[in-house]
Amino acid sequence: MEVVNAIGRRKAAVARVYVKEGSGAITINNRELTNYFPSSILQYVVKQPLNTLNVAEQYDVKVNLFGGGFKGQSEAARLAITRALIKINPESKPALKAEGFVTRDPRAVERKKPGRPKARKRFQFSKR
């Protein structure tokens, strides 16, 4: 089987994923998954699509991540892995869609407006 690639984005994070048949190793930026994401919750988020289809031990996943914070990066990797798995086997899409992994989360930071301290915050109102 050849290498299947896909891209996933979340907030400011971008993940490029390369999936091939193997023993279930997940490498992120040339580091182990447990090394890159010490938090077990973030490791779980990255593995969710593989665990949903029960194929965690069948594929080797190589991820290039940049931008954003660790939460956005883990969710970007999840979306990219989901897209790669759908490319490999289109019949798996309904199962992944039911879990909500196929949808790209469009929420991002709102820009700061001029004359205000933050995007929506106003300066303190003073009557006198």
N, C-alpha and C positions, 0 to 999 in steps of 0.2 A: 504494500500500500504506500502511496506517495504521501508527502506532507500536505496537510490542509491548513490554510491560513485564514484568519478572520481578524476583524478589528472591532473594538468595543470602546465606548466613551461614557464617562459619567462625570459631571461637574467639569473640572479642568483636567481630569486624568484621561490618558489615552493608553489603551492596551492593544498590542499586536501579538497574536497568538499563533503558534505553529503546533499542530496536533498530528502525531503519527502513532502507529501501533507500537506498543511497548509494554513496560512492566508497571506503569502507573506513577512514574516520577514526574514531579511538577517543579520546574525551574523558573525563577523569576529574576531577570537581570543577572543571570549566571550565578544565582544563589538558590539554596534550597527554600521551599515554601515555608518551612518552620523557622528558618533563619530570617527570611525577609519579612514575614508577618508573624511576630512572636505571639500575638493574641490568637487564642484558639477560635474565637468568634470570627475573625477575619479569614482564618484558614478554612473554616466551615463555609463561609460565604463563597470563597473561590471554588470549593469542591462541590457546591450544591448541584449544578447541572450533571456532573459525573455521577454523583450519588443517586440522583433522581432516576437515571437510566440504568443504574447498577453496572457501570462500565469503568469505575474508578481504577481498576487494575489492568485495563486493556489498552490504555493510551498513555503515551508520554506527552506532556504538555510543556512547551517552552514559551515563556511570556516576556515581551519587552514592554516595560511600563515606564511612563514619564508623565510629569505634571500632576498637580493636585495633591491631596493628602492621602493617608492610608485608607480611609473609608472609601473615598471615591475611586482609588486605585483598585481596591478589592472588588468593587461592584463593576468597574470597567472590565476587569479580567473575567468576571462571571459572565458578562454579556458576550465577550469575545469567544469564550469557551463554548457558550450556548450556540452561537452562530456557526462555529466550526463543526460542532456535533450535528447540527442540522444539515450542513453541507455534506457530511459523511453519510448520514442516514436521514433523508427527508421524512420518513415515517415517525421519527421521534419528536417532531415539532409539536403535535397536540399535547403530549405529556409535559414538555417544557413550557408551553404557552399557558397551560393550566396552573403551573406554579408561578407564572409571572416573570420568567427569566428572559423572554423574547423581547419584551417591551423596553425601549431605550428611555430611561428616566430623563425628561427634558429640564428638570429643575436645576438652575444654576444661580450664582450670586448676582443679585441685581446691582446695576451700576450706581455709583455715588452721583447725586445730582449737585449742580453748582449752587452755592449759597446755603447748603445744608451740611450738618455734621456727618450724616450717613445717608443711605439711600432714601429712607422715609422719615427719619427722625428730624424734628424741627428744633430750633433753638427755644429755650425756655421763654414762655410768654410772661411779660411783666405789664400789669395794668398801669402802674405809676412809675 
